[in-house]
Structures are given as C-alpha cells and as structure tokens.
Amino acid sequence: MSFWGAYQIAMSVVFSLMTALWIISLIAKDASIVDRFWGAGFVFIAWALALVTPEMNTQMTLLTVIVSIWGLRLSLYIHFRNRGHGEDYRYVEMRNHHGGSFWWYSFLSVFMLQGALMLIVAAPVIYVLAAPRAGGFEGLAYAGIWVWLVGFILEAGGDLQLSRFKSDATNKGKLLTSGLWSVTRHPNYFGDTLQWWGFGLFALTESSLTGWLTLIGPLVMTLFIINVSGVAMLEKNLKVNKPGYAEYVAATPAFFPKWKFWLGLISVAAIIFVFTNVTTT
C-alpha cells in the first residue's frame, strides 16, 4: 500500500468518526465529548491500517500496540476526569457566542478541525503502517521504544499523581510540586509530546525523505501543546487562580525537565545500550 493510499484510508476513518461524534454531541448537547476521543482517534487509524495491510512486520505490530496503549489510556483518563462535570467551559462560551448557528459551526471548527489536526499528527504512524519496509526491527526503532516508554511514564505517572493529589480534600487550593511535578510544571504534557517523537523515530528506520517529512506530526503536536491547548492555556489560569504559583514557576521549568532528569535518562539509556550490545555479541 502506498503512503497516499494509507492516508486516504486514515482520512475516511477520521471523517466518519468525527461526523458520528458530532451527531452524538448534538443529541447530548455536549461538544466536549470530542476531547475524550482525541487519543482513541489515533487508535482507530492505526488498527484500520493494520487490518488492511496484508503483511505486518514486528516494527508495524509494535507501533500499533504502543499507539493503542497511549491513545486508550489518554481517552479513558479524560473520560473519567470529565465525567459528571458537564460541557467544558470553552465549548460553552463558543455555544453562547454563536447561538443557533453553533450546531453547524461546531462541525467545522471543533470536530473537523480536530480531525484535520489528527491526520497531520498521525503522519509517522500512517507512514510506518502503509507497508512493510526493508531493515526490519532495528536501529531507531529501539530508540523509539525507549523514548515512548519514558514519555508514557511521565504522562501516565503525572496524571496519576495529580489525580491522587486532587482526590485528597486537604489539598484543595494547593499546588502539586512533588514527584514528577518537581522536574517540570507539566510532566504529562511533556510526556505526551515525547511519546510522539518516539513514534516519529519509527518512521526514520529507513532512509527516506517521506519518513523525515512525517516528523511534521510530532512537531505540530509539540507546538500545539506548548502554545495553544496545553501549557499556555493552563499557565494563564494557574497564575491567576493558584496562590504560590510564582514561587513554583521560579523553581521549576515550564515544559522541558531539569537537567538532572536528562542526566538520569541518558545514564539509563547508556546502560541499556551496553547491556543490549553485550548480550547480542
């Protein structure tokens, strides 16, 4: 299957999914359900391509699995976090602003826009799953697994620590500044982008210009999280609503972790590299 052929399948999957979600949102009067399916949307893409690919090698199979782990965990986390809280304030404001025209406006500016973003970000996944490639499972694929795993631990671990912190009534109004939240103010967001760079490394296992171009996906994801939907938006609210946030800002980086984190990461990676080479020789 060609890369363009795989992209056409992905576009059909995303358009169908987003249209169905839009219809459900009209019935439920809750456009924020789109957020719950952000991660799951990539799982739909990956499995749709995996099912139509006649031959799946180790690299393709593993990428499908780790994309599924990332996407399903994220969607389930957002679902349980938002359950019972009603429509997100961003969509409420949009609904109030557009009034009677919100039903069609949301289709284009919420569901189709997120679908288009999904197709851009998914570029490396679509490229790898388009067809088996020469070289098999080696080189940068190992690095991709390592980067993904570190990112997953940061995102899932950060979300878990935050959930537990918020569930304790004595922490109401307080800041979480320990654990993973002591190395970066947004370990979950940084971990999310790190996982996508891990996926991107899978696309570089073969010397191909197209593979390199698919890194636009992780790049867009990173820029979007830092400047639009993640760090920037949350920081704006926290600076106003959280006492002591200025001190936290002065002591902890906003996105990229402290140098001690990188030193530890490189040390562990070096140990794994040496161990892998020793056991295979």
ChimeraX attribute file (.defattr): number of C-alpha atoms within 10 A of each C-alpha:
attribute: neighborCount
match mode: 1-to-1
recipient: residues
	/A:1	13
	/A:2	11
	/A:3	16
	/A:4	12
	/A:5	12
	/A:6	21
	/A:7	19
	/A:8	12
	/A:9	16
	/A:10	25
	/A:11	17
	/A:12	11
	/A:13	18
	/A:14	23
	/A:15	16
	/A:16	13
	/A:17	18
	/A:18	21
	/A:19	15
	/A:20	12
	/A:21	18
	/A:22	25
	/A:23	14
	/A:24	15
	/A:25	19
	/A:26	15
	/A:27	10
	/A:28	11
	/A:29	16
	/A:30	17
	/A:31	28
	/A:32	19
	/A:33	22
	/A:34	20
	/A:35	18
	/A:36	19
	/A:37	22
	/A:38	18
	/A:39	22
	/A:40	21
	/A:41	24
	/A:42	26
	/A:43	21
	/A:44	19
	/A:45	27
	/A:46	25
	/A:47	18
	/A:48	16
	/A:49	24
	/A:50	19
	/A:51	11
	/A:52	14
	/A:53	16
	/A:54	10
	/A:55	12
	/A:56	17
	/A:57	13
	/A:58	12
	/A:59	21
	/A:60	24
	/A:61	16
	/A:62	16
	/A:63	21
	/A:64	22
	/A:65	14
	/A:66	19
	/A:67	24
	/A:68	21
	/A:69	15
	/A:70	23
	/A:71	20
	/A:72	20
	/A:73	17
	/A:74	21
	/A:75	19
	/A:76	15
	/A:77	18
	/A:78	18
	/A:79	15
	/A:80	10
	/A:81	12
	/A:82	16
	/A:83	11
	/A:84	8
	/A:85	7
	/A:86	13
	/A:87	16
	/A:88	14
	/A:89	10
	/A:90	10
	/A:91	16
	/A:92	15
	/A:93	11
	/A:94	15
	/A:95	19
	/A:96	11
	/A:97	11
	/A:98	13
	/A:99	11
	/A:100	10
	/A:101	11
	/A:102	18
	/A:103	17
	/A:104	13
	/A:105	15
	/A:106	20
	/A:107	20
	/A:108	14
	/A:109	11
	/A:110	19
	/A:111	26
	/A:112	18
	/A:113	13
	/A:114	18
	/A:115	23
	/A:116	14
	/A:117	15
	/A:118	21
	/A:119	19
	/A:120	19
	/A:121	23
	/A:122	26
	/A:123	24
	/A:124	28
	/A:125	25
	/A:126	26
	/A:127	23
	/A:128	28
	/A:129	31
	/A:130	23
	/A:131	20
	/A:132	18
	/A:133	15
	/A:134	9
	/A:135	10
	/A:136	14
	/A:137	16
	/A:138	13
	/A:139	14
	/A:140	17
	/A:141	22
	/A:142	17
	/A:143	17
	/A:144	23
	/A:145	19
	/A:146	17
	/A:147	21
	/A:148	26
	/A:149	18
	/A:150	16
	/A:151	25
	/A:152	24
	/A:153	17
	/A:154	23
	/A:155	25
	/A:156	20
	/A:157	18
	/A:158	21
	/A:159	20
	/A:160	14
	/A:161	16
	/A:162	18
	/A:163	13
	/A:164	10
	/A:165	16
	/A:166	16
	/A:167	11
	/A:168	9
	/A:169	8
	/A:170	9
	/A:171	12
	/A:172	10
	/A:173	11
	/A:174	13
	/A:175	17
	/A:176	16
	/A:177	16
	/A:178	11
	/A:179	13
	/A:180	22
	/A:181	21
	/A:182	17
	/A:183	21
	/A:184	24
	/A:185	25
	/A:186	26
	/A:187	25
	/A:188	25
	/A:189	23
	/A:190	25
	/A:191	25
	/A:192	24
	/A:193	24
	/A:194	24
	/A:195	27
	/A:196	27
	/A:197	23
	/A:198	26
	/A:199	29
	/A:200	31
	/A:201	26
	/A:202	27
	/A:203	28
	/A:204	23
	/A:205	23
	/A:206	19
	/A:207	10
	/A:208	10
	/A:209	9
	/A:210	15
	/A:211	21
	/A:212	16
	/A:213	14
	/A:214	23
	/A:215	23
	/A:216	17
	/A:217	22
	/A:218	25
	/A:219	16
	/A:220	15
	/A:221	21
	/A:222	21
	/A:223	14
	/A:224	16
	/A:225	18
	/A:226	20
	/A:227	11
	/A:228	12
	/A:229	11
	/A:230	17
	/A:231	19
	/A:232	14
	/A:233	13
	/A:234	13
	/A:235	16
	/A:236	10
	/A:237	10
	/A:238	14
	/A:239	13
	/A:240	10
	/A:241	11
	/A:242	12
	/A:243	13
	/A:244	12
	/A:245	17
	/A:246	12
	/A:247	9
	/A:248	17
	/A:249	14
	/A:250	9
	/A:251	15
	/A:252	18
	/A:253	16
	/A:254	20
	/A:255	18
	/A:256	17
	/A:257	19
	/A:258	15
	/A:259	10
	/A:260	10
	/A:261	14
	/A:262	12
	/A:263	11
	/A:264	11
	/A:265	14
	/A:266	12
	/A:267	12
	/A:268	12
	/A:269	15
	/A:270	12
	/A:271	10
	/A:272	13
	/A:273	13
	/A:274	11
	/A:275	11
	/A:276	11
	/A:277	9
	/A:278	9
	/A:279	7
	/A:280	6
	/A:281	5
